[in-house]
Amino acid sequence: MRGPGYNLVTDLLVAAGHTREQASAAVARIEWDVLDWAQGTVDSTGLHCPDGTSDNYVDGWYDGSVAAKARLAEHAERARVEARRGGIAVPPGPTPPDPAPVVPAPANPGQVLGTARELFAGLVGEQPHDDETTDAVFDVIQWLFDGPDYTATLTGFVRDRERDLRAMYRDYGHGTSHDRDPDGWPGPRYVLVRQPENLALAELLTRRPLALAQAWNGTLPDVLLDDMATAWPHRS
């Protein structure tokens, strides 16, 4: 650590009666502690870089995190040596991190979408829908799918709540007055009820409503999710 902050701390320590060498060693010990904590935190998170559109994207994130971790270790070792030279004891090396938690593999959005389309067709038959809207919604909600078994979760949900889903389609789906109403945003209201992604939205509204609202906020028009929540009141 160098710069105004370093100079301020060392000057204060010198003013308190320490030699400049002792002050420098004390700052180095503080630096080592901070870097040791940062390195341990990085090691213990167990988090993975977000998936991108190619293997190169993911590899780039991974390589970058490895390089950052190596740089942290390098600076921590340098601070440790400097502090020990100044007569301040430090541990021999970084504190071993806690075992990393097991993070399940993410769900495959394409598989979830394929399952949603099949289930939706099974409930309402072959109905037209807007693929661009589907893609936009999945871009927002795919991060809320719990692990690789989410397709099974979605299938089980549809089987358990089939009667409620059919009631929603009867009241808000294709061919209803909402489907023909031209006064909503930007045309008919309750648009998502007539889209296959509504099955995943209904499942998330039932089980993870706050997480869904947070993910949605500021990314897609609120009225779309508000209409979906109104059409799906069966959240108990």
Residue pairs with C-beta under 8 A, 6 or more apart in sequence:
1 27
1 31
1 79
6 27
9 23
9 26
9 27
9 30
10 20
10 23
10 24
10 27
11 23
13 22
13 23
13 26
13 27
14 20
14 23
18 26
21 86
22 86
22 87
24 82
24 86
25 82
25 83
25 85
25 86
25 87
25 88
26 83
26 86
26 88
28 79
28 80
28 82
28 83
28 86
28 88
29 79
29 83
29 88
29 90
31 75
31 79
32 76
32 79
32 80
32 83
32 90
35 72
35 75
35 76
35 79
36 76
36 91
36 94
36 95
38 72
39 69
39 72
39 73
39 76
39 94
40 94
40 95
40 97
42 65
42 68
42 69
42 72
43 69
43 97
43 100
44 97
44 98
44 100
45 100
46 100
46 101
46 102
46 103
47 103
48 103
49 58
49 61
49 62
49 65
50 61
51 58
51 106
52 58
52 61
73 94
76 94
77 93
80 90
80 91
80 93
83 90
84 90
104 146
104 147
104 148
105 147
105 148
106 142
106 143
106 145
106 147
106 148
107 142
107 145
107 146
107 147
107 148
107 149
107 150
107 151
108 148
109 138
109 142
109 145
111 151
112 138
112 142
112 145
112 150
112 151
112 154
112 200
113 134
113 138
113 196
113 197
115 151
115 154
115 155
116 154
116 196
116 197
116 199
116 200
117 196
119 154
119 155
119 158
119 196
119 199
120 127
120 196
120 198
120 199
121 127
121 196
123 158
123 162
123 165
123 166
123 169
124 169
124 173
124 174
127 174
127 194
129 194
129 195
129 196
130 191
130 195
133 191
133 192
133 195
133 197
134 195
134 196
134 197
136 220
137 192
137 195
137 197
137 201
137 220
138 197
138 200
139 219
140 215
140 216
140 219
140 220
141 197
141 200
141 201
141 204
141 212
141 215
141 216
143 215
144 204
144 208
144 211
144 212
144 215
145 200
146 153
153 203
154 199
154 200
154 203
157 199
157 202
157 203
157 206
158 165
158 199
161 202
161 206
161 234
164 232
164 234
165 199
165 202
168 193
168 198
168 202
168 231
168 232
168 234
169 193
170 176
171 231
172 178
172 190
172 193
172 194
172 231
173 179
173 193
173 194
174 194
178 184
178 188
178 189
178 190
178 193
179 188
179 190
179 194
180 188
181 188
181 189
182 188
183 189
184 190
184 191
184 223
184 227
185 221
185 223
185 224
189 223
189 227
190 227
190 228
190 230
190 231
191 224
191 227
192 198
192 201
192 224
192 225
192 227
192 228
193 227
193 228
193 231
198 228
198 232
201 212
201 225
201 228
201 232
202 228
202 232
202 234
204 211
204 212
205 212
205 228
205 229
205 232
205 235
206 232
206 234
206 235
209 229
209 235
212 225
213 225
216 222
216 225
